[in-house]
Amino acid sequence: MELQELKDKLTSEKQSYEFNEEDGGVYIRNKRYDTKIHATYDAIAKHEWNTIKAQSVGGRDVNHITRVTGYFTIVEGWNKGKIGELRDRYKSQVK
């Protein structure tokens, strides 16, 4: 990835990222997870946006998926009531 491509991507997602170019690379702060990384110019040249983004979230960008009566669904879009039902649900273990 070119340095300018990275800057353009970070600028286009300014609600999620802050960045500063110094110390031989770019410091990137992910606002959502409050994580900070330093990507050197060599690392930027070797990697694509998805790899740099994955480093910036620190493994925290995970969808919670649940299975209810045979259907899988992503929990992120649920309201507070539905999340409460999920927490209160009986959980059994299969041996």
N, C-alpha and C positions, 0 to 999 in steps of 0.2 A: 504494500500500500504506500502511496506517496504521502509525504508529510502534509501537503495541501489538502489531499483527500480526507485525511484524518481531521484536520482543522475544520473543514467544511462540514463533515459529519457531526462533530462535536458542537459546532455552532448551530446546526439545524436541530439538534436535540438539547438546546440550552436549558430547557426545563428539567432535564435529567443530569446534565454534566456541566462541570466547570473545568477549564484547563488553563495551563500556564506553561509557556515554553522557556525552559532554563536547564542548566546543568547537563547539557548534551542530550536533551530529549524533551519530553512533554510530561508534565504532571497532570494527571487526570483524576478528578474527584467525581464519584458517582453520588449525587445528592440523595437519591432514594435510599441507598444502603449506607451512606456516609463512609465509603471506602475510598482510599487513595492509592494510586499506583504511579510509578515513574516508568514510562516507555522510552527507551533510548532510540535514537535515530535508526540504529541497526535493527532493533526489534520491530519498529514501525515498518521498515522496508521489507522485512521477512514475513510479516503476518497481515492477514486481512482483518477487517473491522470486527467480524464475529469473534475472533480469537482475542482481540484487545478488549472488546466488550465483556467477554466471559471472565477475563482477569479482573476487570473493574468491579464486577458484582461479587467477587469472592465466593462463588458457589452458592449464593443466596437466592438466585432467580429461579425458584423451583415452583412448579404448579402443584397444588394439593389436589389429588384426584381421589374420588370416593366411588364405591360401587354399592348401589342400592337396588335391590331386586333385579339384578342382572344387567343394569345399565351403568356405564361409567360416565362421570361428569366432573368438570373442573369446578372447584369450590370458590374460586376468586370472585365470581359474579354474584354470589349469594348475599342476601341481606342478613341483618343481625339475628333475626328470628330463626332463619334456616340454619345459620352457623350454630346457634344455641342447641337446636335439635340434633345436629351432628355431634356436638360434645356430649349430649345426654344419652345418645344411642347406646344400646347394649352391644358390647363387643365380645365375641367368643373367639376361641382359638381352635384351630383344627390340628389334631395330633396325628 
